[in-house]
Amino acid sequence: MDEEMKQFSEDLLESVRQMKQGKAARKTAVSVSDIAAVRNKSKLSQAEFAKLMGVSVRTFQAWEQGKRSPSGAAVTLLRVAEAHPRLLKELVSSN
């Protein structure tokens, strides 16, 4: 085995040891937008939530990603959804 391959093998084994000990080289944190948090709380898909909001899935995705902002009426509906997530589930099941 050449020297480069030997070093690679040793580094790989050391990485495995560190993983087993719970030592991470880096951690990734994903932040969720407020709109996505409201939707997640209601346990609805983007398509279901967008339909209830009366917007396209693409528009709703743009809201969740922070590319666009909902209008005044949509903001009010989002507040209702945040306060009463069960109400949305009832609306979906009645459709």
C-alpha distances in whole Angstrom, upper triangle without the diagonal:
4,7,8,6,6,10,11,10,12,15,15,16,18,20,21,22,24,26,26,28,30,29,29,28,31,34,35,39,41,45,47,51,54,55,52,52,56,55,52,55,57,54,55,53,53,55,57,58,58,61,63,63,64,61,59,55,54,56,55,52,53,55,52,49,52,52,56,59,61,65,67,68,64,64,67,65,62,64,66,62,61,64,64,61,63,66,63,62,65,66,63,64,68,66
4,6,6,6,9,10,11,13,15,16,17,19,20,22,23,25,26,28,29,31,29,29,27,30,33,35,39,41,44,47,50,53,54,51,52,56,55,52,55,57,55,55,53,53,55,58,58,58,61,63,63,64,61,58,55,53,56,55,51,52,54,51,49,51,51,55,58,60,64,67,68,64,63,66,65,62,64,65,62,61,64,65,61,63,66,63,62,66,66,63,65,68,67
4,6,5,6,9,10,11,12,14,15,17,18,20,21,23,25,26,27,29,27,27,25,28,31,33,37,39,43,46,49,52,53,50,51,55,54,51,54,56,54,55,53,52,55,57,57,58,61,62,62,63,60,58,54,53,55,54,51,51,53,50,47,50,50,54,56,59,63,65,66,63,62,65,64,60,62,64,61,59,63,63,60,62,65,63,62,65,66,63,64,68,67
4,5,5,6,9,10,11,12,14,15,17,19,20,21,23,25,26,27,25,24,22,25,28,30,34,36,39,42,45,49,50,47,48,51,50,48,51,53,51,51,49,49,51,54,54,54,57,59,58,60,57,54,51,49,51,51,47,47,49,47,44,46,47,50,53,55,59,62,63,59,58,62,61,57,59,61,58,56,59,60,57,59,62,59,58,62,62,60,61,65,64
4,5,5,6,9,10,10,12,14,15,17,18,20,21,23,25,26,24,24,22,25,28,29,33,35,39,42,45,48,49,46,47,50,49,47,50,52,49,50,48,48,50,52,53,53,56,58,57,59,56,53,50,48,51,50,46,47,49,46,43,46,46,50,53,55,59,61,62,59,58,61,60,56,58,60,57,55,58,59,56,58,60,58,57,60,61,58,59,63,62
4,5,5,6,9,10,11,12,14,16,17,19,20,21,23,25,23,23,22,25,28,30,34,36,40,43,46,49,50,47,48,51,50,48,50,53,50,51,49,49,52,54,54,55,58,59,59,60,58,55,52,50,53,52,48,49,50,47,45,48,48,52,54,57,60,63,64,60,59,62,61,57,59,61,58,56,59,60,57,59,61,59,58,62,62,59,61,64,63
4,5,5,6,9,10,11,12,14,15,17,18,20,21,23,21,20,19,22,25,27,31,34,37,40,43,47,48,45,45,49,48,46,48,51,48,50,48,48,50,52,52,53,56,57,57,59,56,54,50,49,51,50,46,47,48,45,43,45,46,50,52,54,58,60,61,58,57,60,59,55,57,59,56,54,57,58,55,57,60,57,56,60,61,58,59,63,62
4,5,5,6,9,10,11,12,14,15,17,19,20,21,19,19,17,20,23,25,29,31,35,37,40,44,45,42,43,46,45,43,45,48,45,46,44,44,47,49,49,50,52,54,54,55,52,50,47,45,47,46,43,43,45,42,40,42,43,47,49,51,55,57,58,55,54,57,56,52,54,56,53,51,54,55,52,54,56,54,53,57,57,54,56,59,59
4,5,5,6,9,10,11,12,14,15,17,19,20,19,19,18,21,24,26,30,32,36,38,42,45,46,43,43,47,46,43,46,48,45,46,44,45,47,49,50,50,53,55,54,56,54,51,48,47,49,47,44,45,46,43,41,44,45,48,50,53,56,59,60,56,55,58,57,53,55,56,53,51,54,55,52,54,56,54,53,57,57,55,56,59,59
4,5,5,6,9,10,11,12,14,16,17,19,17,18,17,20,23,26,29,32,35,38,42,45,46,43,43,47,46,43,46,48,46,47,46,46,49,51,50,51,54,56,55,57,55,53,49,48,50,48,45,46,47,44,42,44,45,49,51,53,57,59,60,56,55,58,57,53,55,57,54,52,54,55,52,54,57,55,54,57,58,56,57,60,60
4,5,5,6,9,10,11,12,14,15,17,15,14,13,16,20,22,26,28,32,35,38,41,43,40,40,44,43,40,43,45,43,44,43,43,46,48,47,48,51,53,52,54,51,49,46,45,47,45,42,42,44,40,38,41,42,45,47,50,53,56,57,53,52,55,54,50,51,53,50,48,51,52,49,51,54,52,51,55,55,53,54,58,57
4,5,5,6,9,10,11,13,14,15,14,14,13,16,19,21,25,27,31,33,37,40,41,38,38,42,41,38,41,43,41,42,40,41,43,45,45,46,49,50,50,52,49,47,44,43,45,43,40,41,42,39,37,39,41,44,46,48,52,54,55,51,50,53,52,48,50,52,48,47,49,50,47,49,52,50,48,52,53,50,51,55,54
4,5,5,6,9,10,11,13,14,14,14,14,18,20,23,26,29,32,35,39,42,43,40,40,43,42,39,42,44,42,43,42,42,45,47,47,48,51,52,52,54,52,50,46,45,47,45,42,43,44,41,39,42,43,47,48,50,54,56,57,53,52,55,53,50,51,53,50,48,50,51,48,50,53,51,49,53,54,51,52,56,56
4,5,5,6,9,10,11,13,11,12,12,15,18,21,25,28,31,34,37,40,42,39,39,42,42,39,41,44,41,43,42,42,45,47,47,48,51,52,51,54,51,49,46,45,47,45,42,43,43,40,38,41,42,46,47,49,53,55,56,52,51,54,52,49,50,52,49,47,49,50,47,49,52,50,49,53,54,51,53,56,56
4,5,5,6,9,10,11,9,9,9,12,15,18,21,24,27,30,34,37,38,35,35,39,38,35,37,40,38,39,38,38,41,43,43,44,47,48,48,50,48,46,42,41,43,41,38,39,40,36,35,37,39,42,44,46,49,51,52,49,47,50,49,45,46,48,45,43,46,47,44,46,49,47,46,49,50,48,49,53,52
4,5,5,6,9,10,10,10,11,14,16,19,22,25,28,31,34,37,39,35,35,39,38,35,37,39,37,39,37,38,41,42,42,44,47,48,48,50,48,46,42,42,44,41,38,40,40,37,35,38,40,43,45,46,50,52,53,49,48,50,49,45,47,48,45,43,45,46,43,45,48,46,45,48,49,47,48,52,51
4,5,5,6,9,9,11,12,15,17,20,23,26,30,32,36,38,40,37,36,40,40,36,38,41,38,41,40,41,43,45,44,46,49,50,50,52,50,48,45,44,46,44,41,42,42,39,38,40,42,45,46,48,52,54,54,51,49,52,50,47,48,49,46,44,46,47,44,46,49,48,46,50,51,49,50,54,53
4,5,5,6,5,7,9,12,14,17,20,23,26,29,33,35,37,34,34,37,37,34,36,39,37,39,38,38,42,43,42,44,47,47,47,50,48,46,43,42,44,41,38,39,40,36,35,37,39,42,43,45,49,51,51,48,46,49,48,44,45,47,44,41,44,45,42,44,47,45,44,48,49,47,48,52,52
4,5,5,6,6,9,11,12,15,18,21,24,27,31,33,35,32,31,34,34,31,33,35,33,35,34,35,38,39,39,41,44,44,44,47,45,43,39,39,41,38,35,37,37,34,32,35,37,40,41,43,47,48,49,45,44,46,45,41,42,44,41,39,41,42,39,41,44,42,41,45,46,44,45,48,48
4,5,8,10,12,15,15,18,21,24,27,29,33,35,37,34,33,36,36,32,34,37,34,36,36,37,40,41,41,43,45,46,46,49,47,45,42,42,43,41,38,39,40,36,35,38,40,43,44,45,49,50,51,47,46,48,47,43,44,45,42,40,42,43,40,42,45,43,42,45,47,45,45,49,49
4,6,9,12,14,15,18,20,24,27,29,33,35,37,34,33,36,36,33,34,37,35,38,37,38,41,42,42,44,47,47,47,50,48,47,43,43,44,42,39,40,40,36,36,38,40,43,44,46,49,50,51,48,46,48,47,43,44,45,42,40,42,43,40,42,45,44,43,46,48,46,47,50,51
4,6,10,11,12,15,17,20,23,25,29,31,33,30,29,33,33,29,31,34,32,34,34,35,38,39,38,40,43,43,43,46,44,43,39,39,41,38,35,37,36,33,32,34,37,39,40,42,45,47,47,44,42,44,43,39,40,42,39,36,38,39,37,39,42,40,39,43,44,43,44,47,48
4,7,9,10,14,16,20,22,25,29,31,33,31,30,33,34,30,32,35,33,36,35,36,39,40,39,41,44,44,44,47,45,43,40,39,41,38,35,36,36,33,32,33,36,39,40,42,45,47,48,44,42,45,44,40,41,43,40,37,40,41,38,40,43,42,41,45,46,44,45,49,49
4,5,7,10,13,16,20,23,26,29,31,28,27,31,31,28,30,33,31,33,32,33,36,37,37,38,41,42,41,44,42,40,37,36,37,35,32,33,33,30,28,30,32,35,37,39,42,44,45,41,40,42,41,38,38,40,38,35,38,39,37,39,42,40,39,43,44,42,43,47,47
4,7,10,14,17,20,23,26,29,31,29,28,32,32,30,32,35,33,35,34,34,37,39,38,39,42,43,42,44,42,40,37,36,37,35,32,33,33,30,28,30,32,35,36,39,42,44,45,42,40,43,42,38,39,42,39,37,39,41,38,41,43,41,41,45,46,44,45,49,48
4,7,10,13,16,20,23,26,28,25,25,29,29,27,29,32,30,32,31,30,34,35,34,35,39,39,38,41,38,37,34,33,34,32,29,29,29,26,24,26,28,31,33,35,39,40,41,38,36,39,39,35,36,38,36,33,36,38,35,38,40,38,38,42,42,40,42,46,45
4,7,10,13,16,20,22,24,22,21,25,26,23,25,28,27,28,27,27,31,32,31,32,35,36,35,38,35,34,31,30,31,29,26,26,27,23,22,23,26,29,30,32,36,37,38,35,33,36,35,31,32,35,32,30,32,34,31,34,37,35,34,38,39,37,39,42,42
4,7,10,13,16,19,21,19,19,22,22,20,22,25,24,25,24,24,27,29,28,29,32,33,32,34,32,31,27,26,27,25,22,23,23,20,18,20,22,25,26,29,32,34,35,32,30,33,32,28,29,32,29,27,30,31,29,32,34,32,32,36,36,34,36,39,39
4,6,10,13,16,18,16,15,19,19,17,19,22,21,23,22,22,25,27,25,26,30,30,29,32,29,29,25,25,25,23,20,21,20,17,16,17,20,23,24,26,29,31,32,28,27,29,29,25,26,28,26,23,26,28,26,29,31,29,29,33,33,32,34,37,37
4,7,10,13,15,12,12,16,16,14,17,20,19,20,19,18,22,23,21,22,26,26,25,28,26,25,22,21,21,19,16,17,17,13,12,14,17,19,20,22,26,27,28,25,24,26,25,22,23,25,23,21,24,25,23,26,28,26,26,30,30,28,31,34,33
4,7,9,12,10,10,13,14,13,15,18,18,19,18,17,21,22,20,21,24,24,23,26,24,23,21,20,20,17,15,15,14,11,11,12,15,17,17,19,23,24,25,22,20,23,22,19,20,22,20,18,21,23,21,24,26,24,25,28,28,27,30,32,32
4,7,8,6,6,10,11,10,12,14,14,15,15,14,18,19,16,17,21,21,19,22,20,20,17,17,17,14,12,13,12,8,9,10,14,15,15,16,20,21,22,19,17,20,19,15,17,19,17,15,18,20,17,21,22,20,21,25,24,23,26,29,28
4,5,5,6,9,10,10,12,14,15,15,15,13,17,18,15,16,19,19,17,20,18,18,16,16,15,12,11,11,9,6,7,7,11,12,12,13,16,18,19,16,14,17,16,13,14,17,15,13,16,18,17,20,21,19,21,24,23,23,26,28,27
4,5,5,6,9,10,10,13,14,15,15,14,17,17,14,15,19,17,16,19,18,19,17,17,15,12,12,13,10,8,10,10,13,13,11,12,15,16,16,13,11,14,13,10,10,13,12,10,13,15,14,18,19,17,19,22,21,21,24,26,26
4,5,5,6,9,10,11,13,12,12,11,14,14,10,11,15,14,12,15,14,15,13,14,12,9,10,10,7,5,9,9,12,11,10,10,13,14,14,11,9,12,11,7,10,12,10,9,13,14,13,16,17,14,16,19,18,18,21,23,23
4,5,5,6,8,10,10,10,10,9,12,13,10,11,15,15,13,16,15,15,13,14,13,9,9,11,8,5,8,10,13,13,13,13,16,17,17,14,13,15,14,10,13,14,11,11,14,15,13,16,17,15,16,19,19,18,21,23,22
4,5,5,6,9,10,11,12,12,15,15,12,14,17,16,15,19,18,19,16,17,16,13,13,14,12,9,12,13,16,16,15,15,18,19,19,15,14,15,14,10,12,13,11,9,12,13,11,15,16,14,15,19,19,18,21,23,23
4,5,5,6,9,10,11,11,14,13,10,12,15,13,12,16,16,17,16,17,16,12,13,15,12,10,13,14,17,16,15,13,16,16,16,13,11,12,11,7,8,10,7,5,9,10,8,12,13,11,13,16,16,15,18,20,20
4,5,5,6,6,7,7,11,10,7,10,12,11,11,14,14,15,13,15,14,10,11,14,11,9,13,14,17,16,15,14,17,18,17,13,13,14,12,9,11,11,8,8,12,11,8,11,12,10,11,14,14,13,16,18,18
4,5,5,7,8,9,12,12,10,13,15,14,15,18,18,18,15,17,17,13,13,16,14,11,14,16,19,19,18,17,20,21,20,17,16,17,15,12,14,14,11,10,13,13,9,12,14,12,12,16,16,15,17,20,20
4,5,8,11,12,15,13,11,15,17,15,15,19,19,20,18,20,19,16,16,19,16,14,17,18,21,21,20,18,21,21,20,17,16,16,14,11,12,12,9,7,10,10,7,9,12,10,11,14,15,14,16,19,20
4,5,9,11,13,10,9,12,14,12,13,16,17,18,16,19,19,15,16,19,16,14,18,19,22,21,20,18,20,20,19,16,16,16,13,11,12,11,7,8,10,8,5,7,9,7,7,10,11,11,13,15,16
4,7,10,12,10,9,13,14,13,15,18,18,18,16,19,19,15,16,19,17,15,18,20,23,22,21,20,23,23,22,18,19,19,16,14,16,15,11,11,14,12,8,9,12,9,8,12,13,11,13,16,16
4,7,8,6,6,9,11,10,12,14,15,15,13,16,16,13,13,17,15,14,17,19,21,20,20,18,21,22,20,17,17,18,15,13,15,15,11,12,15,13,9,10,12,8,8,11,11,9,11,14,14
4,5,5,6,8,10,11,12,14,14,13,10,13,14,11,11,15,14,12,15,18,19,19,19,18,21,22,21,17,18,20,16,15,18,17,14,15,18,16,13,14,15,12,11,14,14,11,13,16,15
4,6,5,6,8,10,10,12,11,10,6,9,10,7,7,11,11,9,12,15,16,15,16,15,18,20,18,15,16,18,15,13,17,17,14,15,18,17,14,16,16,13,13,16,15,12,15,18,16
4,6,5,6,9,10,10,9,8,6,9,11,8,9,13,13,12,15,17,18,17,18,16,19,21,19,16,18,19,16,15,19,18,15,17,20,19,16,17,17,13,13,16,14,11,14,16,14
4,6,5,6,9,10,10,10,9,12,13,10,12,15,15,14,17,19,20,19,19,17,19,20,18,15,17,18,14,14,17,16,13,15,18,16,13,14,13,10,10,12,10,7,10,12,11
4,5,5,6,9,9,10,8,12,11,8,10,13,12,11,15,16,18,16,16,13,16,17,15,12,13,14,11,10,13,13,10,12,15,14,11,13,12,8,10,12,10,9,12,14,13
4,5,5,6,5,6,5,9,8,6,9,11,10,11,14,15,16,14,14,12,14,16,14,10,13,14,11,11,15,15,12,15,18,17,14,16,15,11,13,15,13,11,15,16,14
4,5,5,6,7,8,11,11,9,12,15,14,15,18,19,19,17,17,14,16,17,15,12,15,16,12,13,16,15,13,16,19,17,15,16,15,11,12,14,11,9,13,13,10
4,5,8,10,11,14,13,11,14,16,15,15,19,20,20,18,17,14,15,16,13,10,13,13,9,10,14,12,10,14,16,14,12,13,11,8,10,11,8,8,11,11,10
4,6,9,10,12,10,9,12,14,12,13,16,17,17,15,13,10,11,12,9,7,10,10,7,8,12,11,10,13,15,14,13,15,13,10,13,14,11,11,15,15,13
4,7,9,12,10,10,13,14,13,15,18,18,18,16,15,11,12,13,11,9,12,13,10,12,15,15,14,17,19,18,17,18,16,13,15,16,13,13,16,16,13
4,7,8,6,7,10,11,11,13,15,16,15,13,12,10,11,14,12,9,13,14,12,13,16,16,15,18,20,20,18,20,18,15,17,19,16,15,18,19,16
4,5,5,6,9,10,11,13,14,16,14,13,14,12,14,17,15,13,16,18,15,15,19,19,18,20,23,22,20,22,21,17,19,21,18,16,19,20,17
4,5,5,6,9,10,10,12,14,14,13,14,13,15,18,17,14,16,19,16,15,19,19,17,19,22,22,19,21,20,17,18,20,18,15,19,20,17
4,5,5,6,9,10,10,12,11,11,13,12,15,19,18,15,17,20,18,17,20,22,19,21,24,24,22,24,23,20,21,24,21,19,23,24,21
4,5,5,6,9,10,11,9,8,9,9,11,15,15,12,14,17,15,14,18,19,17,19,22,22,21,23,22,19,21,23,20,19,23,24,21
4,5,5,6,9,10,10,9,9,8,12,14,14,10,12,15,13,11,15,16,14,16,19,19,17,20,19,16,18,20,18,17,20,21,19
4,5,5,6,9,9,9,11,11,14,17,17,14,15,18,16,14,18,19,17,17,21,21,19,22,22,18,20,22,21,19,22,24,22
4,5,5,6,5,5,8,9,13,16,17,13,14,18,17,15,18,20,18,19,22,23,21,24,24,21,22,25,23,22,25,27,25
4,5,5,6,5,6,6,10,13,14,11,11,14,14,11,14,17,15,15,19,20,18,22,21,18,20,23,21,20,24,25,24
4,6,8,8,9,10,14,16,16,13,12,16,15,12,15,17,15,14,18,19,17,20,21,18,19,23,21,20,23,25,24
4,6,8,10,12,15,18,19,16,15,19,18,15,18,20,18,18,22,23,21,24,24,21,23,26,25,23,27,29,27
4,5,7,10,13,16,17,15,14,17,17,15,17,20,18,18,21,23,22,25,25,22,24,27,26,25,29,30,29
4,7,10,13,16,18,15,15,19,19,17,19,22,21,21,24,26,24,27,27,24,26,29,27,26,30,31,29
4,7,10,13,15,12,12,16,16,15,17,20,19,19,23,24,23,26,25,23,25,28,25,25,28,29,28
4,7,9,11,9,9,13,13,12,14,17,16,17,20,21,21,24,23,21,24,26,24,24,27,28,27
4,7,8,6,6,10,10,9,12,14,14,15,17,19,18,22,20,18,21,23,20,21,24,25,23
4,6,5,6,9,10,10,12,14,15,16,18,20,20,23,21,19,22,24,21,22,26,26,24
4,5,5,6,9,10,11,13,14,15,17,18,19,22,20,19,22,23,21,22,26,26,25
4,5,5,6,9,10,11,12,14,16,16,17,20,17,16,20,20,18,19,23,22,21
4,5,5,6,9,10,10,12,14,15,15,18,16,14,17,19,16,17,21,21,20
4,5,5,6,9,10,10,12,14,15,18,16,15,18,20,18,19,23,23,22
4,5,5,6,9,10,11,12,14,16,14,14,17,18,16,18,22,21,21
4,5,5,6,9,10,10,11,14,11,10,14,15,13,15,18,18,18
4,5,5,6,9,10,10,13,12,10,14,16,14,15,18,19,19
4,5,5,6,8,10,13,12,12,15,17,16,17,20,21,21
4,5,5,6,8,10,9,9,13,13,13,15,17,18,19
4,6,5,5,8,7,7,10,12,11,12,15,16,17
4,6,6,9,10,10,12,14,14,15,18,19,20
4,6,9,9,10,13,14,15,17,19,20,21
4,5,6,7,9,10,11,13,15,16,18
4,5,5,7,9,10,11,13,15,16
4,5,5,6,9,10,11,12,15
4,5,5,6,9,10,11,13
4,5,5,6,9,10,11
4,5,5,6,9,10
4,5,5,6,9
4,6,5,6
4,5,5
4,6
4
